[in-house]
Amino acid sequence: MVAQQRLMIVVPVCFALTGGVVALWLRDMSFSISAAVGFIALSGVAVLNGLVMLTFIRQLMQEGMPKPEAIYRGSLTRLRPVVMTALVASLGFVPMVIATGTGAEVQKPLATVVICGLISATMLTLLVLPTLYARFSGAYAPLRPADDDRSEPGFDPAKRAPPNNRVPTSGLLDPQRAVAYRSR
């Protein structure tokens, strides 16, 4: 199951590469060194977006949320960060796509690959990746904390409660107040 989850983090790279290749084909551009650099940058952003989404879904499931609800809420919650990451990166390359001056023939393949690849990677990450995770992640049981020894005879959770000796943040600035608070 761990191998499947690691593979799902890399799946958005396939989405991104597909968008970049189709964009080069539609604009009738050849594969060049600058396009290869664009694919490398695109792969990094695509993996990051997939990782952000799947990590949050996994975190929700560890907190005890059922898998379908965690996938739904995780996808909705991470919609904005994923879209903003792609939007910022894409908008940064727009001047390179419309450039006509010296060096534009080097910049255009890079910008084309990144912009179109991010569009396809973002759309497919938001729509297809949660579906793939629901299908291939398997059954999930929330993990127990490592220090939770419920198997010990006579286990009493009340005895494990943390002591109430925390210092408020305002006490960190004034040592006299911190000492007075601890002595209560």
C-alpha beads as a LAMMPS data file, in Angstrom:
LAMMPS data file: protein, C-alpha beads

184 atoms
183 bonds

1 atom types
1 bond types

-500.0 500.0 xlo xhi
-500.0 500.0 ylo yhi
-500.0 500.0 zlo zhi

Masses

1 110.0

Atoms # bond

1 1 1 0.000 0.000 0.000
2 1 1 2.876 2.387 0.708
3 1 1 4.267 1.857 -2.798
4 1 1 0.871 2.700 -4.303
5 1 1 0.670 5.928 -2.317
6 1 1 4.178 6.925 -3.370
7 1 1 3.279 6.196 -6.960
8 1 1 0.166 8.375 -6.659
9 1 1 2.326 11.336 -5.642
10 1 1 4.168 11.003 -8.961
11 1 1 0.980 10.591 -11.058
12 1 1 0.530 14.376 -11.518
13 1 1 3.872 14.400 -13.342
14 1 1 2.281 12.229 -16.034
15 1 1 -0.607 14.675 -16.224
16 1 1 1.815 17.576 -16.571
17 1 1 4.004 15.892 -19.180
18 1 1 0.946 15.078 -21.266
19 1 1 -0.147 18.717 -21.244
20 1 1 3.339 19.931 -22.145
21 1 1 3.745 17.519 -25.045
22 1 1 0.292 18.328 -26.421
23 1 1 1.056 22.059 -26.166
24 1 1 4.309 21.682 -28.089
25 1 1 2.485 19.666 -30.738
26 1 1 -0.402 22.164 -31.031
27 1 1 1.954 25.143 -31.360
28 1 1 4.118 23.206 -33.833
29 1 1 7.262 23.614 -31.734
30 1 1 10.099 21.163 -31.582
31 1 1 11.480 19.676 -28.396
32 1 1 14.509 21.729 -27.346
33 1 1 16.742 22.260 -24.337
34 1 1 14.537 25.087 -23.093
35 1 1 11.467 22.827 -23.418
36 1 1 13.331 20.175 -21.411
37 1 1 14.031 22.739 -18.696
38 1 1 10.332 23.588 -18.743
39 1 1 9.462 19.917 -18.241
40 1 1 11.814 19.747 -15.251
41 1 1 10.250 22.822 -13.626
42 1 1 6.794 21.534 -14.452
43 1 1 7.500 18.177 -12.822
44 1 1 8.483 19.850 -9.564
45 1 1 5.314 21.917 -9.330
46 1 1 3.128 18.944 -10.304
47 1 1 4.640 16.708 -7.623
48 1 1 4.222 19.459 -5.047
49 1 1 0.542 19.888 -5.883
50 1 1 -0.089 16.149 -5.676
51 1 1 1.800 15.920 -2.411
52 1 1 -0.150 18.803 -0.884
53 1 1 -3.461 17.174 -1.742
54 1 1 -2.648 13.593 -0.756
55 1 1 -0.894 14.561 2.467
56 1 1 -3.917 16.507 3.645
57 1 1 -6.284 13.660 2.761
58 1 1 -4.068 11.237 4.666
59 1 1 -3.969 13.616 7.651
60 1 1 -7.765 13.789 7.746
61 1 1 -7.977 9.998 7.696
62 1 1 -5.448 9.747 10.542
63 1 1 -7.687 12.028 12.578
64 1 1 -10.447 9.444 12.197
65 1 1 -12.466 10.778 9.276
66 1 1 -13.895 8.085 6.975
67 1 1 -12.029 7.677 3.703
68 1 1 -14.716 8.980 1.269
69 1 1 -15.381 12.052 3.402
70 1 1 -11.647 12.703 3.863
71 1 1 -11.115 12.575 0.112
72 1 1 -14.028 14.924 -0.518
73 1 1 -13.122 17.449 2.190
74 1 1 -9.403 17.222 1.467
75 1 1 -9.968 17.910 -2.216
76 1 1 -12.181 20.912 -1.496
77 1 1 -9.870 22.288 1.172
78 1 1 -6.754 21.991 -0.982
79 1 1 -8.445 23.365 -4.099
80 1 1 -7.283 26.923 -3.460
81 1 1 -3.611 26.152 -2.668
82 1 1 -3.261 23.914 -5.718
83 1 1 -4.929 26.405 -8.055
84 1 1 -2.958 29.350 -6.661
85 1 1 0.359 27.529 -7.051
86 1 1 -0.394 26.749 -10.679
87 1 1 -1.832 30.195 -11.394
88 1 1 1.170 32.064 -10.007
89 1 1 3.624 29.899 -11.927
90 1 1 1.616 30.151 -15.144
91 1 1 1.137 33.914 -14.986
92 1 1 4.860 34.364 -14.480
93 1 1 5.521 32.750 -17.860
94 1 1 2.916 34.694 -19.886
95 1 1 5.394 37.443 -20.924
96 1 1 7.714 34.739 -22.277
97 1 1 4.944 33.265 -24.444
98 1 1 4.012 36.576 -26.054
99 1 1 7.608 37.779 -26.471
100 1 1 8.720 38.619 -30.026
101 1 1 12.129 40.150 -29.446
102 1 1 15.608 38.721 -29.259
103 1 1 15.691 35.318 -27.598
104 1 1 11.969 34.684 -27.948
105 1 1 12.593 31.468 -29.877
106 1 1 14.347 30.102 -26.789
107 1 1 11.792 31.353 -24.268
108 1 1 8.593 30.285 -26.027
109 1 1 9.036 26.488 -25.741
110 1 1 9.873 26.798 -22.030
111 1 1 6.853 28.979 -21.298
112 1 1 4.533 26.913 -23.491
113 1 1 5.457 23.694 -21.732
114 1 1 5.092 25.195 -18.261
115 1 1 1.809 27.022 -18.829
116 1 1 -0.049 24.274 -20.677
117 1 1 1.476 21.537 -18.561
118 1 1 0.376 23.276 -15.364
119 1 1 -3.136 23.730 -16.693
120 1 1 -3.488 20.048 -17.490
121 1 1 -1.708 18.928 -14.309
122 1 1 -3.866 21.144 -12.110
123 1 1 -7.143 20.079 -13.670
124 1 1 -6.273 16.405 -13.596
125 1 1 -4.811 16.618 -10.083
126 1 1 -8.041 18.128 -8.792
127 1 1 -10.338 15.749 -10.667
128 1 1 -8.532 12.464 -11.293
129 1 1 -6.070 12.154 -8.394
130 1 1 -8.759 11.944 -5.652
131 1 1 -10.525 9.287 -7.710
132 1 1 -7.313 7.297 -8.101
133 1 1 -6.644 7.625 -4.386
134 1 1 -10.123 6.363 -3.547
135 1 1 -9.697 3.411 -5.875
136 1 1 -6.121 2.304 -5.192
137 1 1 -5.217 3.397 -1.667
138 1 1 -6.883 0.351 -0.102
139 1 1 -8.633 0.116 3.239
140 1 1 -7.346 2.452 5.868
141 1 1 -7.238 2.047 9.610
142 1 1 -6.216 5.093 11.658
143 1 1 -2.825 4.733 13.276
144 1 1 -2.522 4.631 17.038
145 1 1 -0.022 6.971 18.637
146 1 1 3.234 5.201 19.502
147 1 1 3.050 6.110 23.207
148 1 1 -0.490 4.775 23.631
149 1 1 -0.130 1.576 25.658
150 1 1 -3.747 0.526 25.948
151 1 1 -2.632 -3.091 26.145
152 1 1 -1.083 -2.533 29.588
153 1 1 -3.113 -4.034 32.435
154 1 1 -4.745 -1.315 34.501
155 1 1 -4.405 1.371 31.807
156 1 1 -6.121 4.582 32.877
157 1 1 -6.235 7.421 30.317
158 1 1 -6.877 9.987 33.065
159 1 1 -3.474 9.265 34.580
160 1 1 -1.847 9.930 31.226
161 1 1 -3.378 13.409 30.895
162 1 1 -0.724 16.129 30.649
163 1 1 -0.238 18.218 33.778
164 1 1 -1.757 21.668 33.829
165 1 1 1.495 23.580 34.216
166 1 1 1.676 25.261 30.851
167 1 1 2.759 28.865 30.834
168 1 1 0.643 31.250 28.758
169 1 1 2.484 33.045 25.979
170 1 1 2.145 36.386 27.767
171 1 1 4.069 34.879 30.692
172 1 1 7.033 34.203 28.447
173 1 1 7.641 37.913 28.170
174 1 1 7.416 38.584 31.911
175 1 1 9.387 36.072 34.063
176 1 1 7.675 37.262 37.275
177 1 1 4.241 36.393 35.923
178 1 1 5.509 33.038 34.669
179 1 1 6.807 32.083 38.137
180 1 1 3.551 33.227 39.756
181 1 1 1.507 31.197 37.277
182 1 1 3.527 28.025 37.857
183 1 1 3.207 28.292 41.629
184 1 1 -0.608 28.197 41.566

Bonds

1 1 1 2
2 1 2 3
3 1 3 4
4 1 4 5
5 1 5 6
6 1 6 7
7 1 7 8
8 1 8 9
9 1 9 10
10 1 10 11
11 1 11 12
12 1 12 13
13 1 13 14
14 1 14 15
15 1 15 16
16 1 16 17
17 1 17 18
18 1 18 19
19 1 19 20
20 1 20 21
21 1 21 22
22 1 22 23
23 1 23 24
24 1 24 25
25 1 25 26
26 1 26 27
27 1 27 28
28 1 28 29
29 1 29 30
30 1 30 31
31 1 31 32
32 1 32 33
33 1 33 34
34 1 34 35
35 1 35 36
36 1 36 37
37 1 37 38
38 1 38 39
39 1 39 40
40 1 40 41
41 1 41 42
42 1 42 43
43 1 43 44
44 1 44 45
45 1 45 46
46 1 46 47
47 1 47 48
48 1 48 49
49 1 49 50
50 1 50 51
51 1 51 52
52 1 52 53
53 1 53 54
54 1 54 55
55 1 55 56
56 1 56 57
57 1 57 58
58 1 58 59
59 1 59 60
60 1 60 61
61 1 61 62
62 1 62 63
63 1 63 64
64 1 64 65
65 1 65 66
66 1 66 67
67 1 67 68
68 1 68 69
69 1 69 70
70 1 70 71
71 1 71 72
72 1 72 73
73 1 73 74
74 1 74 75
75 1 75 76
76 1 76 77
77 1 77 78
78 1 78 79
79 1 79 80
80 1 80 81
81 1 81 82
82 1 82 83
83 1 83 84
84 1 84 85
85 1 85 86
86 1 86 87
87 1 87 88
88 1 88 89
89 1 89 90
90 1 90 91
91 1 91 92
92 1 92 93
93 1 93 94
94 1 94 95
95 1 95 96
96 1 96 97
97 1 97 98
98 1 98 99
99 1 99 100
100 1 100 101
101 1 101 102
102 1 102 103
103 1 103 104
104 1 104 105
105 1 105 106
106 1 106 107
107 1 107 108
108 1 108 109
109 1 109 110
110 1 110 111
111 1 111 112
112 1 112 113
113 1 113 114
114 1 114 115
115 1 115 116
116 1 116 117
117 1 117 118
118 1 118 119
119 1 119 120
120 1 120 121
121 1 121 122
122 1 122 123
123 1 123 124
124 1 124 125
125 1 125 126
126 1 126 127
127 1 127 128
128 1 128 129
129 1 129 130
130 1 130 131
131 1 131 132
132 1 132 133
133 1 133 134
134 1 134 135
135 1 135 136
136 1 136 137
137 1 137 138
138 1 138 139
139 1 139 140
140 1 140 141
141 1 141 142
142 1 142 143
143 1 143 144
144 1 144 145
145 1 145 146
146 1 146 147
147 1 147 148
148 1 148 149
149 1 149 150
150 1 150 151
151 1 151 152
152 1 152 153
153 1 153 154
154 1 154 155
155 1 155 156
156 1 156 157
157 1 157 158
158 1 158 159
159 1 159 160
160 1 160 161
161 1 161 162
162 1 162 163
163 1 163 164
164 1 164 165
165 1 165 166
166 1 166 167
167 1 167 168
168 1 168 169
169 1 169 170
170 1 170 171
171 1 171 172
172 1 172 173
173 1 173 174
174 1 174 175
175 1 175 176
176 1 176 177
177 1 177 178
178 1 178 179
179 1 179 180
180 1 180 181
181 1 181 182
182 1 182 183
183 1 183 184
